[in-house]
Amino acid sequence: MGTSLLHEGRNVWNLSPEALAGLLRPGKLRRRLMLPEGIQDNDPEGESALTLGNMIEVPRVLPGLVSHLGYRDLLTGLGIQPSERLAVFRYDWRLSNRNSAEKLKVFVERRLALWQERIDRLQHPDAEEPKVVFLCRSMGGLVVKYYLECLGGRETTRTVATLGTPHQGSAKAIRFLTGRFVPGTPRWISEWLAEICGTFPSLGQLLPRYRAVLTDSPRPRPLNATGIADKLSLPTATVEDMFRFHEQIENNRIRNDQANKPGYDLVPLGGHGLRTVHGVSVVGDRIRFLSSFDETGGWQGDGDSTVPTISATPAELESTAYTHWFPFRHATLANEAPVLDALRKIYQSVEVKKYLATDVEFAVDLPDFAVAGEPMEITAPDADPTLDISARLLSQDGHQMLADVPLQPDGQGGLRCELRAPAGLWTLDVRSRKQGVGHRDAVLVTSADASAPLSE
């Protein structure tokens, strides 16, 4: 969701508070964002045929759905020179990932041709056979994998780095498609977003491919097990398309390897140490989202608050030991200095060593939605009190708006504090002043009278 979408030059959904307000009003904006039924891998027509805007560079948030700190730090932090060597692929993230992969194929071919046309061949004698390094954030990694294995992209690819990509899907997608958002999300937001997101083929392809459903059975079951989709109110066709999408990538990868097609270096990077929904419990009429299962073979561990660790690693690597792990949230993975340093090494073809966690690592739980004047709870489970952790509120341009609020022991082995903020879109920064490490994420604060549906 890093590309803004436009209709006749106006933002339809760039995740801004203004666009969010318009989204929740019935009318043209909602109709333009929704896709027609049965679109599958095709392009939309009419009102829902949107044009691509700029990459999102500043913090944006949709409560219960997604937070995004933008790509400004990533684009500048990579330091790629000359600028012709850096190409940013923008795409309509509502559409099927197969559709986006087809567009990526055309984009790469054009950029490579332009590179060959402009390159100094005395300085770059290998210009006749240029190679691509893909730096993929989140769902972009699935688009690239389909292009590589199903559309011939391996021929011109040197390295693929996936940053928080849900290779095996994410249980959070079930929330998107069924309206079961994070508790506390206003009902009017959940209903509108579920109706709109349910028309996006791309989100269906983000459903968990792994065994994500806990029933009366002693072990988790996959979404395509008999009766599971119906119990969750998920369209059977959507679930089937997700499994077919991944099977196409996997089957073509095997055939490409057997045919000795050119290979590429695959480097996954993921977040860990944060409470992350791994699956869902369906027992009787009760549905609960779960972050862990028992140690007898079910889900284990954590993730980046959106993508669980079992999904951040591609299936062909077999083990999460191959992933480079960082203690950051999904929203901020692309903005943190250690991650940018790793990406620069990957781009420069320098061998990337396994990054070790520091002694001062800690995790935090942050809200992404609040009401002006009411307390937002910020917690750091199991954090060491001597780290001197505090929370602060930053404006979109990075200026501090309120004094630091220290996190105090909560009596349960962790730290907590409450922060009140005026209405607006802010960045929460929770940091150890002693060690300089911490977490950031976006939060949308609405006025008290914004808790009811908006009208035209």
CORWOBEL-V132006 format. One record per residue. SS is DSSP state (h for helix, s for strand, l for the rest). Layout:
ss=SS
ss=SS
This chain:
ss=l
ss=l
ss=s
ss=s
ss=s
ss=s
ss=s
ss=l
ss=l
ss=s
ss=s
ss=s
ss=s
ss=l
ss=l
ss=l
ss=h
ss=h
ss=h
ss=h
ss=h
ss=h
ss=h
ss=l
ss=l
ss=l
ss=l
ss=h
ss=h
ss=h
ss=h
ss=h
ss=h
ss=l
ss=l
ss=l
ss=l
ss=l
ss=l
ss=l
ss=l
ss=l
ss=l
ss=l
ss=l
ss=h
ss=h
ss=h
ss=l
ss=l
ss=s
ss=s
ss=s
ss=s
ss=s
ss=l
ss=l
ss=l
ss=l
ss=s
ss=s
ss=s
ss=l
ss=l
ss=l
ss=s
ss=s
ss=s
ss=l
ss=l
ss=l
ss=h
ss=h
ss=h
ss=h
ss=h
ss=h
ss=l
ss=l
ss=l
ss=l
ss=l
ss=h
ss=h
ss=h
ss=l
ss=l
ss=l
ss=l
ss=l
ss=l
ss=l
ss=l
ss=l
ss=l
ss=l
ss=h
ss=h
ss=h
ss=h
ss=h
ss=h
ss=h
ss=h
ss=h
ss=h
ss=h
ss=h
ss=h
ss=h
ss=h
ss=h
ss=h
ss=h
ss=h
ss=h
ss=h
ss=h
ss=l
ss=l
ss=l
ss=l
ss=l
ss=l
ss=l
ss=l
ss=h
ss=h
ss=h
ss=l
ss=l
ss=s
ss=s
ss=s
ss=s
ss=s
ss=s
ss=l
ss=l
ss=h
ss=h
ss=h
ss=h
ss=h
ss=h
ss=h
ss=h
ss=h
ss=h
ss=h
ss=l
ss=l
ss=h
ss=h
ss=h
ss=h
ss=s
ss=s
ss=s
ss=s
ss=s
ss=s
ss=s
ss=l
ss=l
ss=l
ss=l
ss=l
ss=l
ss=l
ss=l
ss=h
ss=h
ss=h
ss=h
ss=h
ss=h
ss=h
ss=l
ss=l
ss=l
ss=l
ss=l
ss=l
ss=l
ss=l
ss=h
ss=h
ss=h
ss=h
ss=h
ss=h
ss=h
ss=h
ss=h
ss=h
ss=h
ss=l
ss=l
ss=l
ss=h
ss=h
ss=h
ss=h
ss=l
ss=l
ss=l
ss=l
ss=l
ss=l
ss=l
ss=l
ss=s
ss=s
ss=l
ss=l
ss=l
ss=l
ss=l
ss=l
ss=s
ss=l
ss=l
ss=l
ss=l
ss=l
ss=l
ss=h
ss=h
ss=h
ss=h
ss=h
ss=l
ss=l
ss=l
ss=h
ss=h
ss=h
ss=h
ss=h
ss=h
ss=h
ss=h
ss=h
ss=h
ss=h
ss=h
ss=h
ss=h
ss=h
ss=h
ss=h
ss=h
ss=h
ss=h
ss=h
ss=h
ss=h
ss=l
ss=l
ss=l
ss=l
ss=l
ss=l
ss=s
ss=s
ss=s
ss=s
ss=s
ss=s
ss=s
ss=l
ss=l
ss=s
ss=l
ss=l
ss=l
ss=l
ss=s
ss=s
ss=s
ss=s
ss=s
ss=l
ss=l
ss=s
ss=s
ss=s
ss=s
ss=s
ss=l
ss=l
ss=l
ss=l
ss=l
ss=l
ss=l
ss=l
ss=l
ss=l
ss=l
ss=l
ss=s
ss=l
ss=l
ss=l
ss=l
ss=s
ss=l
ss=l
ss=l
ss=l
ss=l
ss=l
ss=h
ss=h
ss=h
ss=l
ss=l
ss=h
ss=h
ss=h
ss=l
ss=s
ss=s
ss=s
ss=l
ss=l
ss=l
ss=h
ss=h
ss=h
ss=h
ss=h
ss=h
ss=l
ss=h
ss=h
ss=h
ss=h
ss=h
ss=h
ss=h
ss=h
ss=h
ss=h
ss=h
ss=l
ss=l
ss=l
ss=l
ss=l
ss=l
ss=l
ss=l
ss=l
ss=l
ss=l
ss=l
ss=l
ss=l
ss=l
ss=l
ss=l
ss=s
ss=l
ss=l
ss=l
ss=s
ss=s
ss=s
ss=l
ss=l
ss=l
ss=l
ss=s
ss=s
ss=s
ss=s
ss=s
ss=l
ss=l
ss=l
ss=l
ss=h
ss=h
ss=h
ss=l
ss=s
ss=s
ss=s
ss=s
ss=s
ss=s
ss=l
ss=l
ss=l
ss=l
ss=l
ss=s
ss=l
ss=l
ss=l
ss=l
ss=s
ss=s
ss=l
ss=s
ss=s
ss=l
ss=l
ss=l
ss=l
ss=l
ss=s
ss=s
ss=s
ss=s
ss=s
ss=l
ss=l
ss=l
ss=l
ss=s
ss=s
ss=s
ss=s
ss=s
ss=s
ss=s
ss=s
ss=s
ss=l
ss=l
ss=l
ss=l
ss=l
ss=s
ss=s
ss=s
ss=s
ss=s
ss=s
ss=s
ss=s
ss=s
ss=l
ss=h
ss=h
ss=h
ss=h
ss=l
ss=l
ss=l
ss=l
ss=l
